[in-house]
Amino acid sequence: MSSRRSSSPDSNTDSGSAGGGFAADERKRKRMLSNRESARRSRARKQQRLEELVAEVARLQAENAQVQTRIAAFDREFSKVDGENAVLRARHGELAGRLESLGGVLEVLQMAGAPVDIPEIPDPLLRPWQPPFPMQPIAADAFQF
């Protein structure tokens, strides 16, 4: 008698081997458990990565808020300094015009032969380390306070 393979889908073994089906079922069960465990670990890793990303998003949003606050403060400071600069530029233009006019008046006076004696006016901006007026000592009594 010849041994034939069974053509039914339920039979995975030769008709001659009686214990082979049990080993195949056991391997299939172990593989299925291994796959389940691997999928569980994969889901756990994915969940952990998601939690890390959510924490990073929160940290970056907080950092972004801080940076925006600093930018707003710098913008206010810049506007203030820009306004002061515009005032100083206008003042410079005004003073430069006045100086030019005074130079013209001096030139006319000198051409007319008038004696022009201009005392030097101390400019505290040229020597900022020197006070514009002489320092005077302040008398203080130890029992005043």
Disulfide bonds with the S-S distance in Angstrom:
none
